[in-house]
């Protein structure tokens, strides 16, 4: 196509330096020829005739930049509010690398997050801290009823100033006490209730997963014209995420943008996790790319979110993209990221790559924990015979007919080559492998040997009133083995008619991590399989209880059933 010359008036703003005067802007509204300078302008136009397009008016040079809400409008309309159509299947797979977006260097892409962490309030020393800490301990120890709590409030040792109230509020641990004290402060009307008081209370409520109370406090802040800052929104969003209220998390994220407040890195990583849990891969990667275009350097937590998302989808290309991004940005994976990537590799069916990743983890100086070795056991169970050879290949896992002394000696040799902090997780891993291979007797021998070598201190505790089995530091297979061993010992004691305490308990732990929750559910399932009399406690989270009468009745029923079978 032949080029056609186009003549048009230019509206140019430039600065011409002159040795005798300062720079000043000069405007040209008519064609101007410069004898010593030439400009070549290349452009691409559509087939539409120029004559059909009305001339554009010159821009208003004094027009202000668009407001923050206008800048963020594309984000809320294209990402946060779009729901997938009913006819379209949900997206679970993404290409190895998201599509790149061209950015005009003179007009950088609009920022969607603040690159600065929200600054905490400056610390000031309180000379009355000792007395107030003792008072807070009294509040923590008193009954949770409002009457008992109010009675202790009358013993406050110093006047209720802003600093004293904040110190006590921050020292209360049960969320019920924090909420009661916060409401009591409001009734005193001694000073304005600022954002920091709400934030401290919300964080305590988040620990108790009390999202409705947190949302009520947020609405109270709005009604009383108290500013919601990044910490406030981050607490609301993360609490909604912990309570699996993902729609609520997205709702408050949208409300945050509408107020013109930019999320910081913590809030941004949290909302990435929310969208990942919802399975919205497209939205997650769009937010990720927008954040990167704004200058954000993701940390290990953000990459763990991406790796887990791709792992759940079994998307190996996505996992490879995460690894490439981390290397290009110089982000060194920590233990959490390595564990997440190993789980993702297992779900993607890549045991060989999981092996390389595990070796990289060890070479970087990071020691594996229970979660690492649990992930390896899962991969090991799915892997082919050739791939399994890199996992522990001792005779104690291969040969069934070995004496206990041989097993103990070989196990001692394995432990001598293992770092001290990794020995217990390693023993848990071996027990899990034995149970997966139906080597239950060998699993019991390994547990006993690990107990002899001091790997499980505090596994059994005894008082006159209660005997307890503590399995919170064990893997699922090791916990099953410990329960079977304990029940066998208790059966012998009952048969010998020895003295027994009133209560028996098992502690599986009450952590928020999925490993703790999974251990409790797996233990409950195994106890049911054994018909053991343990029931989950309603008052003590992570505990399973049985009375002396229930245990004796269970032993007698087993003896009867065995006699009938014989």
N, C-alpha and C positions, 0 to 999 in steps of 0.2 A: 504494500500500500504506500502510495506517495505521501510524503509529509506535506502538510499544508501550513503555511505561515499564519500565525495568529497574532493579531495586534490588539492589545488591551491595556488599559490604564492600570498601573501598579500602585499599590498603597504600601510604601516601604518605610520602615522606621529604622534608622541606623545612627551611629555616632561617628563623626569625622574628627580625628585628633588634629589639633593645630598647636603649634609651639607657643603661640602668643595668647591662647585663651583656653579656658577649661572646656571639657566635653559638654556638648549640649545636643539634644535631639533635633533632627531636622526632618521634616515631613515632605514627601513628594506626592502630588496627586495627578501629575501629568507625566507622559513619557519623558525620560531623561537619558541622555547618551553620555557615557563616560569614556573619554578618549583612550584612557590607559587600562581600563578593566573591561573584560568581557565575561558574560555569564552564559553558560549553556544549560538550559532547563529541559529535562526529559520528563515526559508525563505519559500516562496511559489513560485513554478516555474510552467511554462506551461508544456505540454506534449512533447514539442519539445526537441529532444535530445541535450545534451550539445555539442556533437561533431560536430553538424551542425552549431553551432554559432561560428563565428570567435572570437578569443580572443580580448578583448578591450585593446587598448594601454593605458599605464598609463597616468593619467591626467597631464597636464602642470601646475605645482603648481605656476608658476609665471604669469599665464594668468590673465589678468585684468577682473574685473566683467563686465557683459554685459552693454552696453550703455543704457541710459534711453529710447531712441527710441525703442531699442530691447525689453526692459521690457514691454513697453506699446503696443507693436505690437499685442499681443493677445486681448487687449481691443478694438483696432480699427477694428480688423478683425472679432471679434465674437459679438460685441455689436453695435458699431457705424455705421458700414457699411452694416450690414445684413439687407436686405429688406425681408418682408414676401412673401412667394411664392403665386402665384395667386390661386393655388388650395387649399391653407390652409386658413381656416376662421380666422379672427382676434381673438386674445385671449382676453377675457373679464373677466375671472374668474381664480383665483389662489387658491391653497390650503391654509388652515389656516396658515401654516408656510412654508416658502421656504425650499427646500432641503438643508441640511447642507453639507458643503464641508470640507473634512479632510485637515488639514494644518500640514505639517511637522514642529515640534517645532524648529528644527535646521535650517530650511529654511522657514522663515515666508513668507506669501503671499505678492506679490509685492504691494507696495502702489500705489494707483491711485489718491490720492489727498494730498495736503499739509494741515497739521493739524494746521498751524499757519495762522492767518489772515494777509493779506497784510498790512504792516506797512505804516501808512500815513507819509507824509513829516513833519518834525519837524516844529513847529510854532515859528516864530520869530516876535517880536514886531516891528511894523513900526510906527515911530513917525509922519509920514505924513498921518496916516490912516483917520483922520477926513476930511482933504481936499479931499482925494481921494474918500471917501464915498459920499461926496456932489457932486463930479464930476460924480460918477457912477449914482447918482440919476438923474442928468441932462440928462445923456445918456438914462436912463430908460424912462424919461418923454418926450423926443423928438420924432419927427415923425419917423416912421420905414423906410422912404425912405433913400437911401444911401447918397443923397446930404445933407439932414438935419443932418444925423448922422455924416458925415464928418465935417460939420461946427462946431458941438459941440466938436469934437475931437481936434480942434485947441485951445480950452480953457483949456487943461489939465494943472493943476496947478504945476506939478513937472516933472522933466525929466523922461522919460520912461525907468526905470530900470526893471530888471527881477522881483523884489519884487513888485514894483508898478503896473506893468502890470498884475501880477497874482492876486493882491488884487482887481483891478477893474474888471478883467474878472470874478472873483468869486462873485462879487456883482451885476452883471447884471442878470435880471430875464427873460425878454422875450428871447426866444431862438434865435429870429432873431437878436437881439442886440448882444448877445454873439457871434454868428457866424460872424457878421460884424466886431466886435472888434478883434476877433481872426485873421481874414484875414488881418486886418489893421496892427496888430502886426508883422505878417510875412513879410509884405512889408517894414517895417522899417529896418530890418536886423541889429538890435542893439545887439542881444544876441541869442544864440541857442534856438530854440523852442523845449523844452524837453517834455518828456512823460506827465508830470503833466498838461501842457497847453492843450494837446489834451484831457486828461481825463476830465478836468473841462468843456471844450466845449462840449464833448460828453454827459456828464450828463445833461447839459442844453438842448441839442437836444433830448435826451431821454424823457425829460418831455414833449416836443412838438411832440413826436412820429415821429421824422424825421429819420427813419432808413437809408434811402438812403444816406443822408448827413453824418451820422455816419460811414457807410461803406466806403464812399469816403475818410473820414479822416483816417480811419484805413489803407486803401490802400496807402494813402499818407505817413503814418508813415513807412510802409514797404519799399516804394520806396526811402525814405530819410534816411533809416537805423536808425529810432527812435524805441527804444524798446517798445514792447507791453507787459504790465505787467498784473497782475491778475485783477486790476481795469478796465483796458481797455477791456479785454475779457468779464468780468462780465457785463460791461455797454452795450457792443454790444449784448450779448446773451439776457439780460433782455429787451433791447429795441425791439429786434426781437420778443420776447415772447409777449410783450405788443401790438405789431402790428400784432399779429397772424401769423407771418412769421416763423413758427416752423422749416421748413426745413433750413432756414438761420441760426437759432440758433444752430441746430445740426451741420451744416457745419462749423461754427466758433468754436464750441466746438472741433471738430475733428482737425481743424487747430491748435488749442491751444496745443493739445497733440503732434502733429507732430513737433512742435517747441521745445518740451522737457519741457515746462512750466507746472507745476502741478497746477490744480485749487484749490482755497481755498474753505472753507466751503460755502461761499456765492454763488460762481459760481456753485458749485456742487449741492446745493439745487435748484438753478435756472434751471439747465439742467434736474434735476429730474422732475420738474414741466413741462418742455417742453415735455418730453417723456410721462408724464401722460396725458397731453392734447392731444397728438397724439393717446392715447389709447394703448400704447405699454407697457402693464403691465409687460411682461417678461423682457424687457430692464430696466424698472424702478427698479424692484426687483433685477436684476443682478447688476446694479450700486449700489443699496443700500447695498447689501451683500458685494460687493468688498470694498466699503467705510468702512463698519463696520470691515471687516478683516484688514483694514489699521489702525484701532484705532480711527476711526471717531465716535464721539458721536453726533447723530443727535439732532437738536434743535426742538422747537415747530413748526417752519415753515416747516421743512422737513416732520414731522409727519402729518401736515395739508395737505400737498401735497398727501401723501399716503392715508389719510382718504378720501379726496375728490375723488381720483381716484377710490377707492373701492366703494364709495357711488354712483358715476355715473354708475358703473357697477351693483349696487344693490347687492354687494357681502358682506354678513354679516360676513362670516368667515374672510375675509380680514380686515374688520373693527375691529373685535375682536383681530386679530393679532396685529394691530396697537396699540390698548389699552394695550395689554400684553407687547409689546416692550417698550412702554412709562413707564409702571410701573417697568419693570425689569431694565431700565436704570435710573430710578429716575427722569424722565422729568415731570415737573408739567405743565399741559396744561394751556395756557392763554386763553383770551376771544376769540381770532381768532380760536384757535384749538377747543375749545368747540363748537363754532358756526358751524365750518366745520363738526365736528362729529355729531352734532344734525341734520344737513342737510343730512348727509350720512345715519343716522339712519332712517330718514323719507323716503328716497328713497329706503332703504332696507326693508321698511315695518315693522319696529320694534318700535312701539310707546311706549311699556312698557319699553324697554331699554332706549329710549330717555328720559322718565320720570326719571329713575334712574340717568342718566347722568346729567340731568338738576338739580336734587337735589344735586348731588355731586358738581356741579358747584357753586350753591348757598352756600353750606356748606363750600366750600373752600374760601369764601369771595369775589368771583368775581360776580359783578352785571351784569345782562343781559342788552343788548341794543336792538335797533330796530331790528337788524338782528337776535338776539336770539329769540325774540318773534315772528318775522315773520316766522322763521323756525318752531316754536311751532304751529303757526296757520295752517301752511301747514300740519303738522303731525296731528293736531286736526281734520282737515277736512277729513283726510283719515282714522282716527281711528274708532274703534267700539264704540258703545254707552257706554259700560262699561269702556273702557279705557279713555273716555273723562272726566269722573267725577273728575279727579285730576286737570283739568284746572279750571279757574274761574267759580264758580258755584253760583254766586249771582243771586238774583231774577231779576236784570235788564237785564240779558241775557236769562231768561227763560219765564217770563211773559210779554205778549204783552201789556196788559191793565194795565199800571201803570202810575200814574200822574207824571209830571215832578219833583215836589218837592220830591216825594218818590225816584225817580231815583237819584236826586242830593244828598239826604241824604245818600243813600246807597253807592253811589260812593265816597262820602267824607269818609265814614268808610273804604272803600277799600284802599284809598290813605293814610289814617293814618297808615295803617299797611305795607306800601310799602316805601322802601328807596327813598330819595328825587331824586337821580339821575336816578331812575328806573320808576318814576311816568309817565313821558311822554311816554316812550316806552310801558308801561303797558296800558295806555289809547289808544295808537295806536292799540295795540293788541285787546282790547275790541271792538273798532270800526270795525276792520277787521272781528272779529267773528260775530258781528251784521250784517254786510253786507253779509257775507257768509250764514247767516240764513235768509236773506231777511228782516231783521229788520232795514230798511233804516231810518225810523223815529227815532228809538232808537239811531242809529248811529249819527244822527244830534244832538240829545239831549246830547249825550256824548261829542261830539266835542264842543258844546256850554258850557257845564259844565267844560270841561278841560280848555277852554279859560277863564272862570270866575275865576278858581283856579290858573291861571297864568302858565299853562303848555305850552302854545304856545305864548310866547312873540314875537312880531314882525311878527305875521301872516299876518297883513295888514299894509302897509305903504302908506302914501298919501303925495304928493306934488302938487303944482299948475299945474305942467306939466304931472304928471304920478301917477296913482294908481297901486299898486302892491300887488299881493298875493304870499307870500313866503311859499312854501310847502316842502322845501328841508329837513326839520326835521320830516316830516310826513311819515307814511307808505302809501302804495298804496291805501288802503281802506280809510284812513283818508284824503288823498289828493283828492280822488274823492268826498268825502263828503264836503270838504272845497270848491272845485270848484262849486259844486251844490249850496251850501249856498251862495257863493259870487255872482253867476249869478242870483240867486233869488233876492238878495239885489239890484244889479245893475238894474234889470228889474223894481223894484219899483221906483228907483230913476229916471229912464228914463220916466216912466209914470207920475211922478210928475213934469217932465220938469225942474229938478234942474240942476245947472251948473255941467259940466263934464270936466275932463282934456282931453288933446289931445291924450294921450296914456294910454293904459292898458297893464300890463305885468304880467306874472306868472313865478316865479323862482323855477325850480325843482332841481337846483344844477347841477354842471358840473364835479363831481368827476370821477375818473378812476375806482372806484369799481363798480362791476356789479349791486349793489343795486341802485346806483345813475343813472346808465344808464337804468336800468329797470324801475325806477320811471318816467323818462322822456318819455320813449316809452309808458308806461301804461297811463300816463297823456294825451299824444297825441291821443291815441286810445279812451279814454273816452271823450275828447273834440270833437272828430269827431262824436262820438255816440250822443252827445248832440247838434251837429251841431253848436257848439260855434265857433265864428269867430277867434279864436286864431291860429296863425301859428308859426312854429319854426323859431327863429331868425337865420340869417346866420352870423351875426357879433358877437352876444353875446351867447356864449355856455350855454345851460341849460335854455334859456329864450324862452317864447312864448308871442307873441305880438298881439295886436289888436288896431286899431285906434278908435276914438270916432264915426266916421261915420259908421264903420263896426259894432260896438256894437249897435248903435241906429237902424240900419237896421235889425239886428238880432232880437231885441226886437219887432220891428214892425211886422216882418214876423211871429213871434210866436203868437202875438195877433191876426193877421189875420187868421192864421191856426186854432186857438182855436175858433174864431168866426164862421168859416165855419163848424167846427166839431159840434158846439152847434146847 
